[in-house]
């Protein structure tokens, strides 16, 4: 009984983290590309 509840809880946590990743991934991509773009602007030597 206890292990079944734990497995279900872990499954919920896993789904929530997947959802969080799916939501935050585009923002992370935008932020990373923005930083790369800025570094390219500030260091024309590259």
Order of alpha helices (4+ residues) and beta strands (2+ residues): alpha
